[in-house]
Amino acid sequence: MSRGMPGHRFAAIVVLIVAGAWVLTGKFSSVGSEQAKAAEKPQTVAAEQGPTTFRPTVAAMAPVFEDHARAIRISGATEADKTVTLAARASGVISALNVKQGEKIAGGAAVMTLDGPDVLAGVTNAKAVLAQRAHELDVDEKLAKTGNLADLTLLAARTAKAAAESAVAQAEAAADRLTLRAPFAGVIDSVAVEQGQWVQTGAPAAKLIALDPIVVRAEVSEMDVAEIGPGSKAEVSLVDGRTFTGTVRYVSKLASNVTRTFPVEVAIPNPDGKIPAGMTAQITLYAPPVRAITVPRSVITLDDNGKLGLRTVDAKDVTHFTPVTLVDDTPKGLVVAGVPQGVKIVVSGQDLVKDGQQVDVVAPPEGGPSLAATGAGQ
């Protein structure tokens, strides 16, 4: 009885035949070399094309130059331009009181008058004596021309007339002291006397203040005092919201020993007197304008020495570190000076590049950092 060949033996014979055929083709010995050649082919192509140079991409913009005047803000208060206490110039009874509290008065106007009949009589008497002495001198001069009067007599007549003129001047001065007059136009802030009251020489009678111009007094720091001077423009905001334009009229040359600040006075026209003395005020002064640009705070960078600057790109798209000077800090950004013409400011990617590096420059994306004028140039 014959038996068929088992299946596993048959499969083994088939595998053996196929393996022998593969060995005979010679492919087995060249598998490693084929893989090595395949791996060497890209390297050969890359070597033929040369090394690839990496150029980082940055966003840059042309700067917008403007004349910017840095704002210097200080606090102060309004004060009267002039304040004086008017005092009695002579002793006597007040016969006329011509002012009242809060009243405006012109310069030279009479504030009060003292009763002084004896003083007025002295003026009349002195003028009569002067008239007599003048007539006597006139007669003596005529006699002297004819040779009938001695020179000493003529000299005595001239001296007598001069003495009479002096007596008249003294009497008129005494009469003038009976009237107290305002030395300048202003407002009577207070009255300290009443009509009919007896006053002595030097007794306070009224307080006079001048409110046009109104003066805002404040103090500026020693860091800013060199930037302002008489004639500088100033903007003043009062505590009630009103704003005015004034002029710096005085900057002290002597600093306070305690605060190291310098007193400053700003004059504001106040013809209607609507600005009272004693109000809190905010003063905005302006330093001389400088050529500068406004940049976002995010574009500011530092060099290896910690110096403040910007990363710029020249016409050949090569980056440079450009030192800048901080001029002002505004809501729209930092105002800096020292950026040369003809460069672009890197607004994105500035910390990823170095000096002298070739870059690809693109415009910043919409809504990204931008360079714009502050609108504060003066």
Buried (B, 14 or more C-beta within 10 A) or exposed (E): EEEEEEEEEEEEEEEEEEEEEEEEEEEEEEEEEEEEEEEEEEEEEEEEEEEEEEEEEBBBBEBBBBEBBBBBEBEBBBBBBBEBEBBBBBBBEBBEBBBEEEEEBEEEEBBBBBBBEEBBEBBEEBBEBBEEBBEBBEEBEEBBEEEEBEEEEBEBBBEBBEEBBEBBEEBBEBBEBBBBBBEBBBBBBEBBBEEEBEBEEEBBBBBBBBBBBBBBBBBBEEEBBEBBEEEBBBBBBBEEEEEBEBBBBEBBEEBEEEEEBBBBBBBBEBEEBEBBBEBEBBBBBBBEBBBBBBBBEEBBBEEEEEEBBBBBBEEEBBBBBBEBEBBBEBEBBBBBBBBEEEBBBBBBBBEBBEEEBBBEBEEBEEEEBBBBBBEBBE
